[in-house]
């Protein structure tokens, strides 16, 4: 059984699909792992660590893919990458934003499994890349905002006077939002949260945040020092703030969009609005913590690979996890992409 791991080619991507620890476990089970040269370098993992763990290194992607039956990736393969894939290759990755070449899929009999479509059920939690990566994104979003803000975060009482804590508003009480709340609270901020789901209020309050009903969000929005939008995920994330609303934000505040809720800005961009508000748009914040993110992703993908029958290339499509994640099987499209 041969598994290939390639160096990610997406702009700004520093993660790698398998870490040396994960390779060690798979190699001990008799699997052959081939890693493209420097695939883990940006995440802090040198080639010698992979070879010590039992992997073979390859000078380029084409060589790494030779005789491969499985390909583990962070991001879905680009059209250019797919051209060098061998026939009958099974790819496991995050397929958000993927544009399929249906003719090539059919011709080469590819099989694609999208870890971003893991169902939210208890036995699939260990495979859920959205949870593991969004958790890191929520944490990093707060750090990015705090590093950009021109104020200290916690309340301080000094001989020179008192400093009031900053107000942080987090929109979207999902995995990323909850981690953002916990991180902001630990730093001493006054934390507020909003979500369209009323039941999310208890989760927010359990972390020390004050839950704001949707009808009252604006009164807090324009007074917040830091705003983090984490409602939903691409491609279905709702548009919450446009240029018009940004102009009304508190002067010199910081807005961090990690889910695609802010209009008028691109995939990754930082700019300063007319009122001094710094807007940071980054849908791949987990990649800025590549060591930790890669370790968690590798665990997710290995747990998925352990599903019954998967290694033998006999997946059970009656299994909800297999059924919902399979985009195509041996050249046949099974799900909308």
N, C-alpha and C positions, 0 to 999 in steps of 0.2 A: 504494500500500500504506500503510494508516494504522494507527499504533500509538498506544494511549492509555496513560498512566501516571497513576494516581490517588494521592492522599494516603492513606496507610494509616490505617485507623480502629481497629485493635486497640489495646487499652489498653497504654500504655507503648511502643508500637512507634515507633521513630525512623528506621528505614531507609527507603530509597526504591529502587524496582526498577531505575531507570536513573539514571546520573550524567551530568553534562554531557559528560564524555569519551566515554561510550558513545553519547550522542545525536549527538555530532559524527561518529562513525564511521558510524552508521546513516543520518544525513542525507546524508552524502557518497555513499551508495549509492542515493540517490533516494527514501528512505523518509520519510514525513511523520510526525512525532512531535508529539503534543499532550499537554501536561503540565498537570494540575490546579494551580491557584494554590497556592503554598507547599508543594507535594508533597515537595520536597527540603530544606525549611528546617530541619527538626529534625536532618538529617544534615549540615548545614553548606553546602548548595548553594542559592544564591539564584535566584529566577526569571530574573534578568538573565543569569546564567551559562547557563541553558538556552536562552534566546532567542539569545544570542551563538553558541551551538553549533548553532543551526539549528532548534530546536523552537518550537512555538507554545504559548502559555499559555492556559488556559481558566479562567474564573471559578469553576467548580464541576465536580463529577464528571460530571453529566449532559451538560454542554457538552463536556467532554473526550472523552466517549464517542461524541459525534455522528459518524457515518460511520466509526467505528472498526471495523477487522476483527480486530485483535489487542489484547489487554489484557495488559500486563506488570505483575505484582503480587508483593509479598513474601509476603503471607498469602492464603490462599484467600478468595474473596469471601463475605461474610455473606449471609444470606437477604435482608436489606434492600437491600444493595448490588446484588444480582442482579436485583432488580425493575426497575432502570433500564437494564439492559444491552440493547443492540440485538440484533436477531436475527442468528444465524449468527456470533456473537462467539466467538473462540478465546482462551481464558485460559491463561496460563502462570504458575504460581505454586507455592508450597509448600502442598500440600493436606493436611498433617497436621491431624487434628482436624476435618476438613470434614464437615458434615452436608448431604447433597445434597437439593435440592428436585427430585425426579425429574420431577414434572409440569411444572415450569417449564423444566427442561432440555430435555424433549421438545418442549414448545410453542415455545420460542425457538430450538431447534436449536443449542444451545451445544456447544462443544468444549472440554474441559478437559484440560490436560497438567500432571502433577504432577512437579515437579523433585525432590521428595523420594524419588521412586521410580526415579531414575536407576540403572541397573545398575552394579555395581562391576566395570567392565571398563576396560582401558587407554584405549581411544579415547573413553571417556565422562568421563574424569577432569576435563577442562576444563569440564564442565557440572555437576559434582557439588556441589550446594549444601550437602549434609550435611557434606562434607569442608571446604569453605571456611568455613562458619559455625561448625562444631564446633571447628575449629582455633582460632578467635577465642574461643569459649566456654571452652575449656580454659585458654587464656592468662589471660583475665579472671577465671576462677574463683580462680586462685592469687592474683591481685592483690587480689580482694575478701577472701579469707581472711587474707592478710597484713595488710591495712589494718584488719581487725577484731581480729586476735590481739593480746593484751596483752604480747607478747614480741618481741624482735629475732629475726630469722631466722638469720643466719649465725653461725658460731663466731667469737668475738672474744677476743683476748688483750690485756688492758689492765693498767695498773698497779693498778687497783682489783680485779682478779680476772678469771678467764676466764668466758666465756659459751658454753655449749654450743649447737650448732645445733638448730633445731626439727625434729621428726620429722613428715614429711608422708606420709600413706598415700593412694594413688590407686587406686580400685577401678574397673577397666575400662580395658583397654589398647587403646582405639580411637583415632581421630583426636584427640578432645578429651583423652583421658587422656594420650596421648603428648606433646601440647603442654603439658599441665599439668606433666608430669614435667620437661620441658626448662626450663620457666619456673621451677619450684621449685628445680631444680638450679642454675640461673644465679644465683638469689638466695642460694645458700649453704646450703640446707636438706639434711637427710639424707632421701633420698627412697626410699620403698618402694612397690611396686606389686603388684596382684593381679588375676587374670583366670581364668575357668574354662578358657581355652584355654592349654594348656601351651606351645604355640608362641609365645605372646605374650611369654614370658619373655625370649627373645633380643632382642626389640624394646625391652623395658623396660631390659634391662641395657646395650644399646647407648647409652642416654641417661644411664647412670650410676645408674640405680635398682636397688635390690635386689628381685628378684622373690620374692614370698611365695606358697607353695602355698595352695590354698583351705583345706585342713585346719588351717593355721597362722595364718589371718588374724586370728582373735579375739585372739590374744596380742599382736598389733601394733595392732589396732583400738582397744583400750582404753588404749593408751599413747601414741597419736598426738596431736600438738598440732593438726594440721590433717588433715581427712579430706575427700577430694573423690570423690563418687560419679559415675561417668561410664560406667556399664555399659548398653549398648544405647541405645535411644531410644524415646520415646513413639510409639504407644500400647502397645508391647510390652516396655517396660523392666521388668526384674525388680524386685520389692520386696526390698530388702536390709536396710533398717534401719527399725524402727518406734519408737514412743515408749519401749518397754521397753529396747531396745538403746541409745537415745540417753541414757537416764538413767545408763547405766553408762560413758559416755565420760569421758575425762579432764576434770577440772574446768577450766573456762575454755578448753576447746578450741573449735575452729571446724569446723563441718561444712557443706560446700557441695555441694548436690545439683543437678546440671545435666542429669540424664537422666530423672528421675522414679523414682529408686531408694529414696526415703525416703517412708514412709507417714505419714499423719496431717497432712500440710500441703498447702497449695493450690498453684496455678499459680505464684504469686510471693509469698513470705512470708519474713519474718525474725523470729525469736523467740529468747528465751533460756530454756533449760531450767532445771530446778531446780538442777542441779549447776553452772550457769554456762556451759554449752556454748551457743554461739551457732549457730543453725541457719539457713542461708540457702538457700532454695529458689527457683531461677530457671531456667526452661527456655528463656529467651530472652536469655541473657547477651550474645550477639553484638550484640543491638540496643543495648547500652550502649557499643558502639564503632561508631556508625552510619556514620561516614565510611568507614572501612576495610571494614566489613561490606557497605556498599552498593556499593563499588567492585568487590569480589569477586563479589557476587551479580549485578551488572550484567554482568560478564564471563561468568559461568556462563550466564545467560539468553540473551545474545547468541550464545554458542557453540552453544547448543541451537537457537536460531532459524536458524542457518546449516546445519542438517541438510538434505540434498538433498530438494527438493520441498516443504519446509515453508512457505517464504514464498509459494509458489504455491498453498498449501492443498491440496496433493496429497501428504500424508505417506505414506511407504512403511512399511506395517505389518509388512512382513517384516523390518524393521530392529528389532533387539532394543531399542534405546533408545526408539524411537517406540512400539513395542508395549507395553513395560512402563510407560511414563509416561502413556499415554492412558487417562483415566478414562471419557470419553465422546466420541463423534465425531458431530457434526451431530445431536445430540439422542438418540443411541442409546448406552446405557450399555455400556461394553466391559469394565470392570473393577470389582471390588468397591470401594465407597467407604465 
